[in-house]
Amino acid sequence: MRKMLIGAVILALPLAACKKTGDDTYEVKTPTVGTETHTVTTPSVDVGTRKDTINTPVVGTKPETLVVQKPVVGTKKTVVSTPTVKVTKP
């Protein structure tokens, strides 16, 4: 129980030293002799979608005789959406 409490305190300590100062910027206090304050800028991430056209296989049958159906393989164009991610470093 004590180990779990000590572990929780150690994990919560760095979170308590950070403060959000603006959009994508954080102020971090580091323990040295005294306390130093650094400003850290996080990268911005733009997420979107893009439409692509791919060929997908299509399997069908075609009558060859009265009783026998002949398998036929072809392709069909299909539009799919793919995700795009753009990361801009500070």
Biopython code that builds the backbone (N, CA, C, O; Angstrom):
import numpy as np
from Bio.PDB.StructureBuilder import StructureBuilder

atoms = [
    (1, "MET", "N", (0.825, -1.189, 0.000)),
    (1, "MET", "CA", (0.000, 0.000, 0.000)),
    (1, "MET", "C", (0.867, 1.249, 0.000)),
    (1, "MET", "O", (0.579, 2.209, -0.714)),
    (2, "ARG", "N", (1.938, 1.239, 0.806)),
    (2, "ARG", "CA", (2.804, 2.410, 0.874)),
    (2, "ARG", "C", (3.542, 2.609, -0.452)),
    (2, "ARG", "O", (3.742, 3.740, -0.895)),
    (3, "LYS", "N", (3.945, 1.494, -1.085)),
    (3, "LYS", "CA", (4.646, 1.601, -2.361)),
    (3, "LYS", "C", (3.730, 2.219, -3.418)),
    (3, "LYS", "O", (4.171, 3.012, -4.249)),
    (4, "MET", "N", (2.462, 1.850, -3.375)),
    (4, "MET", "CA", (1.519, 2.397, -4.339)),
    (4, "MET", "C", (1.305, 3.892, -4.093)),
    (4, "MET", "O", (1.201, 4.658, -5.051)),
    (5, "LEU", "N", (1.240, 4.311, -2.863)),
    (5, "LEU", "CA", (1.074, 5.718, -2.525)),
    (5, "LEU", "C", (2.303, 6.525, -2.936)),
    (5, "LEU", "O", (2.175, 7.626, -3.470)),
    (6, "ILE", "N", (3.485, 5.980, -2.689)),
    (6, "ILE", "CA", (4.721, 6.665, -3.079)),
    (6, "ILE", "C", (4.802, 6.765, -4.596)),
    (6, "ILE", "O", (5.214, 7.796, -5.127)),
    (7, "GLY", "N", (4.412, 5.699, -5.303)),
    (7, "GLY", "CA", (4.414, 5.717, -6.762)),
    (7, "GLY", "C", (3.452, 6.756, -7.315)),
    (7, "GLY", "O", (3.764, 7.431, -8.296)),
    (8, "ALA", "N", (2.283, 6.891, -6.694)),
    (8, "ALA", "CA", (1.304, 7.887, -7.146)),
    (8, "ALA", "C", (1.826, 9.299, -6.928)),
    (8, "ALA", "O", (1.604, 10.176, -7.763)),
    (9, "VAL", "N", (2.512, 9.528, -5.823)),
    (9, "VAL", "CA", (3.077, 10.852, -5.536)),
    (9, "VAL", "C", (4.189, 11.177, -6.535)),
    (9, "VAL", "O", (4.287, 12.309, -7.009)),
    (10, "ILE", "N", (5.025, 10.190, -6.854)),
    (10, "ILE", "CA", (6.121, 10.415, -7.801)),
    (10, "ILE", "C", (5.573, 10.709, -9.194)),
    (10, "ILE", "O", (6.125, 11.546, -9.908)),
    (11, "LEU", "N", (4.491, 10.029, -9.593)),
    (11, "LEU", "CA", (3.898, 10.278, -10.902)),
    (11, "LEU", "C", (3.166, 11.615, -10.959)),
    (11, "LEU", "O", (3.128, 12.246, -12.015)),
    (12, "ALA", "N", (2.591, 12.053, -9.856)),
    (12, "ALA", "CA", (1.831, 13.300, -9.839)),
    (12, "ALA", "C", (2.740, 14.522, -9.712)),
    (12, "ALA", "O", (2.320, 15.633, -10.036)),
    (13, "LEU", "N", (3.964, 14.338, -9.252)),
    (13, "LEU", "CA", (4.878, 15.456, -9.058)),
    (13, "LEU", "C", (5.201, 16.189, -10.356)),
    (13, "LEU", "O", (5.118, 17.417, -10.368)),
    (14, "PRO", "N", (5.565, 15.516, -11.454)),
    (14, "PRO", "CA", (5.835, 16.268, -12.688)),
    (14, "PRO", "C", (4.597, 16.954, -13.256)),
    (14, "PRO", "O", (4.716, 18.005, -13.885)),
    (15, "LEU", "N", (3.418, 16.386, -13.050)),
    (15, "LEU", "CA", (2.199, 17.005, -13.545)),
    (15, "LEU", "C", (1.875, 18.287, -12.794)),
    (15, "LEU", "O", (1.302, 19.216, -13.364)),
    (16, "ALA", "N", (2.235, 18.339, -11.530)),
    (16, "ALA", "CA", (1.970, 19.530, -10.737)),
    (16, "ALA", "C", (2.931, 20.655, -11.092)),
    (16, "ALA", "O", (2.640, 21.821, -10.822)),
    (17, "ALA", "N", (4.081, 20.323, -11.699)),
    (17, "ALA", "CA", (5.066, 21.335, -12.041)),
    (17, "ALA", "C", (4.796, 21.969, -13.401)),
    (17, "ALA", "O", (5.521, 22.882, -13.796)),
    (18, "CYS", "N", (3.784, 21.517, -14.125)),
    (18, "CYS", "CA", (3.465, 22.059, -15.452)),
    (18, "CYS", "C", (2.232, 22.952, -15.364)),
    (18, "CYS", "O", (1.296, 22.678, -14.613)),
    (19, "LYS", "N", (2.257, 24.040, -16.159)),
    (19, "LYS", "CA", (1.114, 24.934, -16.195)),
    (19, "LYS", "C", (0.937, 25.404, -17.631)),
    (19, "LYS", "O", (1.905, 25.820, -18.268)),
    (20, "LYS", "N", (-0.280, 25.345, -18.146)),
    (20, "LYS", "CA", (-0.550, 25.786, -19.508)),
    (20, "LYS", "C", (-0.625, 27.305, -19.516)),
    (20, "LYS", "O", (-1.406, 27.906, -18.779)),
    (21, "THR", "N", (0.211, 27.921, -20.370)),
    (21, "THR", "CA", (0.272, 29.379, -20.404)),
    (21, "THR", "C", (-0.402, 29.971, -21.629)),
    (21, "THR", "O", (-0.699, 31.165, -21.653)),
    (22, "GLY", "N", (-0.646, 29.164, -22.639)),
    (22, "GLY", "CA", (-1.277, 29.689, -23.845)),
    (22, "GLY", "C", (-1.627, 28.543, -24.764)),
    (22, "GLY", "O", (-1.665, 27.383, -24.352)),
    (23, "ASP", "N", (-1.880, 28.878, -26.008)),
    (23, "ASP", "CA", (-2.224, 27.866, -26.988)),
    (23, "ASP", "C", (-0.951, 27.132, -27.396)),
    (23, "ASP", "O", (-0.056, 27.737, -27.986)),
    (24, "ASP", "N", (-0.857, 25.853, -27.097)),
    (24, "ASP", "CA", (0.285, 24.981, -27.408)),
    (24, "ASP", "C", (1.562, 25.358, -26.666)),
    (24, "ASP", "O", (2.645, 24.990, -27.120)),
    (25, "THR", "N", (1.487, 26.067, -25.556)),
    (25, "THR", "CA", (2.675, 26.372, -24.764)),
    (25, "THR", "C", (2.424, 25.990, -23.309)),
    (25, "THR", "O", (1.337, 26.194, -22.767)),
    (26, "TYR", "N", (3.458, 25.432, -22.700)),
    (26, "TYR", "CA", (3.391, 25.025, -21.301)),
    (26, "TYR", "C", (4.593, 25.600, -20.566)),
    (26, "TYR", "O", (5.687, 25.689, -21.125)),
    (27, "GLU", "N", (4.390, 25.987, -19.323)),
    (27, "GLU", "CA", (5.467, 26.469, -18.475)),
    (27, "GLU", "C", (5.831, 25.349, -17.516)),
    (27, "GLU", "O", (4.987, 24.866, -16.761)),
    (28, "VAL", "N", (7.104, 24.934, -17.551)),
    (28, "VAL", "CA", (7.556, 23.784, -16.769)),
    (28, "VAL", "C", (8.572, 24.261, -15.747)),
    (28, "VAL", "O", (9.524, 24.960, -16.096)),
    (29, "LYS", "N", (8.380, 23.893, -14.493)),
    (29, "LYS", "CA", (9.329, 24.221, -13.434)),
    (29, "LYS", "C", (10.181, 22.985, -13.168)),
    (29, "LYS", "O", (9.659, 21.913, -12.858)),
    (30, "THR", "N", (11.497, 23.146, -13.292)),
    (30, "THR", "CA", (12.405, 22.023, -13.062)),
    (30, "THR", "C", (13.146, 22.232, -11.752)),
    (30, "THR", "O", (13.572, 23.345, -11.444)),
    (31, "PRO", "N", (13.301, 21.161, -10.980)),
    (31, "PRO", "CA", (14.005, 21.291, -9.706)),
    (31, "PRO", "C", (15.515, 21.258, -9.924)),
    (31, "PRO", "O", (16.063, 20.221, -10.299)),
    (32, "THR", "N", (16.176, 22.356, -9.699)),
    (32, "THR", "CA", (17.632, 22.450, -9.673)),
    (32, "THR", "C", (17.954, 23.114, -8.354)),
    (32, "THR", "O", (17.158, 23.030, -7.419)),
    (33, "VAL", "N", (19.075, 23.758, -8.249)),
    (33, "VAL", "CA", (19.331, 24.534, -7.039)),
    (33, "VAL", "C", (18.401, 25.728, -7.128)),
    (33, "VAL", "O", (18.683, 26.687, -7.847)),
    (34, "GLY", "N", (17.316, 25.678, -6.416)),
    (34, "GLY", "CA", (16.233, 26.638, -6.574)),
    (34, "GLY", "C", (15.222, 26.050, -7.552)),
    (34, "GLY", "O", (14.993, 24.840, -7.556)),
    (35, "THR", "N", (14.622, 26.891, -8.370)),
    (35, "THR", "CA", (13.644, 26.425, -9.361)),
    (35, "THR", "C", (13.857, 27.204, -10.650)),
    (35, "THR", "O", (13.938, 28.432, -10.639)),
    (36, "GLU", "N", (13.947, 26.477, -11.762)),
    (36, "GLU", "CA", (14.040, 27.118, -13.070)),
    (36, "GLU", "C", (12.719, 26.918, -13.794)),
    (36, "GLU", "O", (12.047, 25.901, -13.622)),
    (37, "THR", "N", (12.357, 27.905, -14.608)),
    (37, "THR", "CA", (11.119, 27.820, -15.371)),
    (37, "THR", "C", (11.463, 27.832, -16.854)),
    (37, "THR", "O", (12.179, 28.717, -17.322)),
    (38, "HIS", "N", (10.953, 26.855, -17.591)),
    (38, "HIS", "CA", (11.158, 26.753, -19.035)),
    (38, "HIS", "C", (9.794, 26.796, -19.716)),
    (38, "HIS", "O", (8.798, 26.336, -19.157)),
    (39, "THR", "N", (9.756, 27.346, -20.918)),
    (39, "THR", "CA", (8.534, 27.341, -21.711)),
    (39, "THR", "C", (8.698, 26.312, -22.819)),
    (39, "THR", "O", (9.633, 26.391, -23.615)),
    (40, "VAL", "N", (7.794, 25.356, -22.867)),
    (40, "VAL", "CA", (7.828, 24.279, -23.852)),
    (40, "VAL", "C", (6.664, 24.483, -24.815)),
    (40, "VAL", "O", (5.525, 24.680, -24.391)),
    (41, "THR", "N", (6.959, 24.435, -26.119)),
    (41, "THR", "CA", (5.928, 24.578, -27.140)),
    (41, "THR", "C", (5.665, 23.211, -27.758)),
    (41, "THR", "O", (6.593, 22.546, -28.219)),
    (42, "THR", "N", (4.417, 22.796, -27.770)),
    (42, "THR", "CA", (4.066, 21.502, -28.348)),
    (42, "THR", "C", (3.771, 21.665, -29.836)),
    (42, "THR", "O", (3.330, 22.732, -30.265)),
    (43, "PRO", "N", (4.009, 20.623, -30.624)),
    (43, "PRO", "CA", (3.732, 20.733, -32.064)),
    (43, "PRO", "C", (2.235, 20.769, -32.338)),
    (43, "PRO", "O", (1.435, 20.230, -31.574)),
    (44, "SER", "N", (1.872, 21.417, -33.445)),
    (44, "SER", "CA", (0.460, 21.453, -33.824)),
    (44, "SER", "C", (0.189, 20.326, -34.819)),
    (44, "SER", "O", (1.029, 20.028, -35.669)),
    (45, "VAL", "N", (-0.968, 19.713, -34.712)),
    (45, "VAL", "CA", (-1.334, 18.566, -35.540)),
    (45, "VAL", "C", (-2.619, 18.896, -36.284)),
    (45, "VAL", "O", (-3.629, 19.246, -35.673)),
    (46, "ASP", "N", (-2.571, 18.780, -37.623)),
    (46, "ASP", "CA", (-3.754, 18.975, -38.457)),
    (46, "ASP", "C", (-4.193, 17.618, -38.990)),
    (46, "ASP", "O", (-3.404, 16.916, -39.623)),
    (47, "VAL", "N", (-5.436, 17.248, -38.742)),
    (47, "VAL", "CA", (-5.972, 15.955, -39.175)),
    (47, "VAL", "C", (-7.089, 16.218, -40.181)),
    (47, "VAL", "O", (-7.957, 17.062, -39.959)),
    (48, "GLY", "N", (-7.049, 15.484, -41.284)),
    (48, "GLY", "CA", (-8.076, 15.638, -42.307)),
    (48, "GLY", "C", (-8.281, 14.333, -43.055)),
    (48, "GLY", "O", (-7.757, 13.294, -42.655)),
    (49, "THR", "N", (-9.040, 14.383, -44.137)),
    (49, "THR", "CA", (-9.265, 13.209, -44.972)),
    (49, "THR", "C", (-9.007, 13.569, -46.424)),
    (49, "THR", "O", (-9.107, 14.727, -46.828)),
    (50, "ARG", "N", (-8.670, 12.540, -47.200)),
    (50, "ARG", "CA", (-8.414, 12.699, -48.615)),
    (50, "ARG", "C", (-9.134, 11.571, -49.342)),
    (50, "ARG", "O", (-9.154, 10.439, -48.859)),
    (51, "LYS", "N", (-9.721, 11.862, -50.486)),
    (51, "LYS", "CA", (-10.431, 10.859, -51.276)),
    (51, "LYS", "C", (-9.469, 10.264, -52.301)),
    (51, "LYS", "O", (-8.797, 10.994, -53.030)),
    (52, "ASP", "N", (-9.408, 8.926, -52.352)),
    (52, "ASP", "CA", (-8.592, 8.202, -53.314)),
    (52, "ASP", "C", (-9.477, 7.239, -54.087)),
    (52, "ASP", "O", (-10.508, 6.792, -53.585)),
    (53, "THR", "N", (-9.070, 6.921, -55.312)),
    (53, "THR", "CA", (-9.782, 5.950, -56.129)),
    (53, "THR", "C", (-8.903, 4.713, -56.277)),
    (53, "THR", "O", (-7.750, 4.808, -56.698)),
    (54, "ILE", "N", (-9.453, 3.552, -55.928)),
    (54, "ILE", "CA", (-8.715, 2.297, -56.044)),
    (54, "ILE", "C", (-9.532, 1.320, -56.882)),
    (54, "ILE", "O", (-10.746, 1.465, -57.023)),
    (55, "ASN", "N", (-8.845, 0.328, -57.432)),
    (55, "ASN", "CA", (-9.514, -0.732, -58.178)),
    (55, "ASN", "C", (-9.748, -1.912, -57.243)),
    (55, "ASN", "O", (-8.798, -2.453, -56.676)),
    (56, "THR", "N", (-10.998, -2.311, -57.078)),
    (56, "THR", "CA", (-11.330, -3.453, -56.231)),
    (56, "THR", "C", (-11.761, -4.610, -57.114)),
    (56, "THR", "O", (-12.376, -4.400, -58.160)),
    (57, "PRO", "N", (-11.442, -5.829, -56.700)),
    (57, "PRO", "CA", (-11.826, -6.974, -57.521)),
    (57, "PRO", "C", (-13.320, -7.285, -57.403)),
    (57, "PRO", "O", (-13.933, -7.123, -56.349)),
    (58, "VAL", "N", (-13.874, -7.736, -58.520)),
    (58, "VAL", "CA", (-15.277, -8.131, -58.569)),
    (58, "VAL", "C", (-15.320, -9.530, -59.163)),
    (58, "VAL", "O", (-14.749, -9.781, -60.224)),
    (59, "VAL", "N", (-15.997, -10.434, -58.478)),
    (59, "VAL", "CA", (-16.125, -11.806, -58.956)),
    (59, "VAL", "C", (-17.585, -12.050, -59.287)),
    (59, "VAL", "O", (-18.473, -11.787, -58.477)),
    (60, "GLY", "N", (-17.817, -12.552, -60.475)),
    (60, "GLY", "CA", (-19.186, -12.824, -60.894)),
    (60, "GLY", "C", (-19.237, -14.107, -61.720)),
    (60, "GLY", "O", (-18.236, -14.809, -61.860)),
    (61, "THR", "N", (-20.390, -14.395, -62.251)),
    (61, "THR", "CA", (-20.550, -15.583, -63.098)),
    (61, "THR", "C", (-21.190, -15.171, -64.404)),
    (61, "THR", "O", (-21.938, -14.196, -64.481)),
    (62, "LYS", "N", (-20.873, -15.939, -65.424)),
    (62, "LYS", "CA", (-21.407, -15.696, -66.758)),
    (62, "LYS", "C", (-21.868, -17.043, -67.306)),
    (62, "LYS", "O", (-21.124, -18.021, -67.226)),
    (63, "PRO", "N", (-23.059, -17.116, -67.852)),
    (63, "PRO", "CA", (-23.536, -18.406, -68.351)),
    (63, "PRO", "C", (-22.719, -18.854, -69.572)),
    (63, "PRO", "O", (-22.605, -18.135, -70.565)),
    (64, "GLU", "N", (-22.160, -20.059, -69.464)),
    (64, "GLU", "CA", (-21.396, -20.609, -70.575)),
    (64, "GLU", "C", (-22.270, -21.562, -71.397)),
    (64, "GLU", "O", (-22.287, -21.512, -72.627)),
    (65, "THR", "N", (-22.964, -22.393, -70.716)),
    (65, "THR", "CA", (-23.944, -23.273, -71.360)),
    (65, "THR", "C", (-25.229, -23.169, -70.567)),
    (65, "THR", "O", (-25.363, -22.311, -69.695)),
    (66, "LEU", "N", (-26.137, -24.011, -70.859)),
    (66, "LEU", "CA", (-27.424, -23.982, -70.169)),
    (66, "LEU", "C", (-27.283, -24.353, -68.698)),
    (66, "LEU", "O", (-28.021, -23.841, -67.857)),
    (67, "VAL", "N", (-26.341, -25.240, -68.380)),
    (67, "VAL", "CA", (-26.184, -25.745, -67.021)),
    (67, "VAL", "C", (-24.974, -25.133, -66.325)),
    (67, "VAL", "O", (-25.026, -24.928, -65.113)),
    (68, "VAL", "N", (-23.902, -24.837, -67.026)),
    (68, "VAL", "CA", (-22.634, -24.418, -66.431)),
    (68, "VAL", "C", (-22.540, -22.893, -66.385)),
    (68, "VAL", "O", (-22.803, -22.205, -67.371)),
    (69, "GLN", "N", (-22.155, -22.383, -65.202)),
    (69, "GLN", "CA", (-21.894, -20.954, -65.019)),
    (69, "GLN", "C", (-20.372, -20.762, -64.952)),
    (69, "GLN", "O", (-19.710, -21.382, -64.120)),
    (70, "LYS", "N", (-19.826, -19.928, -65.801)),
    (70, "LYS", "CA", (-18.384, -19.693, -65.870)),
    (70, "LYS", "C", (-18.035, -18.514, -64.942)),
    (70, "LYS", "O", (-18.657, -17.455, -65.027)),
    (71, "PRO", "N", (-17.025, -18.700, -64.043)),
    (71, "PRO", "CA", (-16.632, -17.581, -63.176)),
    (71, "PRO", "C", (-15.891, -16.514, -63.976)),
    (71, "PRO", "O", (-15.084, -16.819, -64.854)),
    (72, "VAL", "N", (-16.188, -15.246, -63.648)),
    (72, "VAL", "CA", (-15.570, -14.107, -64.319)),
    (72, "VAL", "C", (-15.012, -13.181, -63.240)),
    (72, "VAL", "O", (-15.682, -12.871, -62.255)),
    (73, "VAL", "N", (-13.757, -12.744, -63.454)),
    (73, "VAL", "CA", (-13.114, -11.831, -62.510)),
    (73, "VAL", "C", (-12.856, -10.518, -63.229)),
    (73, "VAL", "O", (-12.366, -10.505, -64.359)),
    (74, "GLY", "N", (-13.182, -9.430, -62.581)),
    (74, "GLY", "CA", (-12.954, -8.102, -63.150)),
    (74, "GLY", "C", (-12.602, -7.119, -62.054)),
    (74, "GLY", "O", (-12.426, -7.511, -60.900)),
    (75, "THR", "N", (-12.497, -5.847, -62.398)),
    (75, "THR", "CA", (-12.208, -4.811, -61.408)),
    (75, "THR", "C", (-13.244, -3.705, -61.509)),
    (75, "THR", "O", (-13.875, -3.499, -62.546)),
    (76, "LYS", "N", (-13.397, -2.997, -60.390)),
    (76, "LYS", "CA", (-14.341, -1.886, -60.318)),
    (76, "LYS", "C", (-13.658, -0.751, -59.570)),
    (76, "LYS", "O", (-12.981, -0.992, -58.571)),
    (77, "LYS", "N", (-13.823, 0.473, -60.034)),
    (77, "LYS", "CA", (-13.241, 1.625, -59.345)),
    (77, "LYS", "C", (-14.109, 1.984, -58.142)),
    (77, "LYS", "O", (-15.332, 2.086, -58.243)),
    (78, "THR", "N", (-13.439, 2.174, -56.991)),
    (78, "THR", "CA", (-14.121, 2.505, -55.750)),
    (78, "THR", "C", (-13.436, 3.721, -55.133)),
    (78, "THR", "O", (-12.208, 3.800, -55.116)),
    (79, "VAL", "N", (-14.217, 4.656, -54.632)),
    (79, "VAL", "CA", (-13.678, 5.846, -53.970)),
    (79, "VAL", "C", (-13.644, 5.580, -52.474)),
    (79, "VAL", "O", (-14.658, 5.213, -51.879)),
    (80, "VAL", "N", (-12.456, 5.769, -51.858)),
    (80, "VAL", "CA", (-12.295, 5.569, -50.418)),
    (80, "VAL", "C", (-11.719, 6.836, -49.803)),
    (80, "VAL", "O", (-11.048, 7.615, -50.480)),
    (81, "SER", "N", (-11.984, 7.037, -48.516)),
    (81, "SER", "CA", (-11.426, 8.179, -47.779)),
    (81, "SER", "C", (-10.255, 7.683, -46.946)),
    (81, "SER", "O", (-10.376, 6.695, -46.222)),
    (82, "THR", "N", (-9.117, 8.372, -47.049)),
    (82, "THR", "CA", (-7.948, 8.022, -46.255)),
    (82, "THR", "C", (-7.614, 9.193, -45.342)),
    (82, "THR", "O", (-7.751, 10.349, -45.743)),
    (83, "PRO", "N", (-7.177, 8.907, -44.119)),
    (83, "PRO", "CA", (-6.843, 9.993, -43.199)),
    (83, "PRO", "C", (-5.497, 10.624, -43.555)),
    (83, "PRO", "O", (-4.590, 9.944, -44.036)),
    (84, "THR", "N", (-5.381, 11.905, -43.318)),
    (84, "THR", "CA", (-4.120, 12.629, -43.477)),
    (84, "THR", "C", (-3.775, 13.321, -42.175)),
    (84, "THR", "O", (-4.646, 13.872, -41.502)),
    (85, "VAL", "N", (-2.496, 13.288, -41.825)),
    (85, "VAL", "CA", (-2.027, 13.936, -40.602)),
    (85, "VAL", "C", (-0.823, 14.801, -40.971)),
    (85, "VAL", "O", (0.119, 14.324, -41.605)),
    (86, "LYS", "N", (-0.858, 16.067, -40.573)),
    (86, "LYS", "CA", (0.261, 16.984, -40.819)),
    (86, "LYS", "C", (0.690, 17.558, -39.482)),
    (86, "LYS", "O", (-0.088, 18.208, -38.785)),
    (87, "VAL", "N", (1.965, 17.299, -39.134)),
    (87, "VAL", "CA", (2.507, 17.772, -37.866)),
    (87, "VAL", "C", (3.457, 18.926, -38.155)),
    (87, "VAL", "O", (4.401, 18.775, -38.931)),
    (88, "THR", "N", (3.214, 20.070, -37.538)),
    (88, "THR", "CA", (4.074, 21.234, -37.696)),
    (88, "THR", "C", (4.882, 21.401, -36.417)),
    (88, "THR", "O", (4.336, 21.639, -35.340)),
    (89, "LYS", "N", (6.205, 21.270, -36.566)),
    (89, "LYS", "CA", (7.074, 21.404, -35.382)),
    (89, "LYS", "C", (7.212, 22.866, -35.001)),
    (89, "LYS", "O", (7.179, 23.739, -35.868)),
    (90, "PRO", "N", (7.368, 23.144, -33.704)),
    (90, "PRO", "CA", (7.479, 24.536, -33.270)),
    (90, "PRO", "C", (8.802, 25.157, -33.679)),
    (90, "PRO", "O", (9.051, 26.327, -33.388)),
]
sb = StructureBuilder()
sb.init_structure("model")
sb.init_model(0)
sb.init_chain("A")
sb.init_seg("    ")
for serial, (resi, resn, name, xyz) in enumerate(atoms, 1):
    if name == "N":
        sb.init_residue(resn, " ", resi, " ")
    sb.init_atom(name, np.array(xyz, "f"), 0.0, 1.0, " ", f" {name:<3s}", serial, name[0])
structure = sb.get_structure()
